[in-house]
């Protein structure tokens, strides 16, 4: 597995097993899914939220700090749209689940 100095970003979210699970590329303003045995995959910010809903606060915070620090970068508008779509999707998912709880025993 590559070490921290081999990655193009400095911000990581760790999964419950202690593995680096998501990385935020500061140069690109983009989240990546990190794998142990294959190359990182770029993620839509909404997918990062669905992948780690328990980390939505950190996902939003890192993205908004990036937007604030890069006011002239057009990626900022896309990042905001991705974040909003992901948050809406997650809320809608849980709202739907609350309306139709499982009928299992």
CORBEL-V187500 format. One record per backbone hydrogen bond with DSSP energy under -1.0 kcal/mol. CO is the residue of the C=O (numbers start at 1). NH is the residue of the N-H. If there is no record, write none. Layout:
co:nh
CO:NH
CO:NH
//
This chain:
co:nh
3:6
11:24
13:21
13:22
15:18
19:15
21:34
22:13
23:32
25:29
25:30
30:25
31:43
32:23
33:41
41:33
44:48
45:49
46:50
47:51
48:52
52:55
53:56
55:59
56:60
57:61
58:62
59:63
60:64
61:65
62:66
63:67
64:68
65:69
66:70
70:73
73:76
74:78
75:79
76:80
77:81
78:82
79:83
80:84
81:85
82:86
83:87
84:88
85:89
86:90
87:91
88:92
89:93
90:94
91:95
92:96
93:97
94:98
95:99
96:100
//
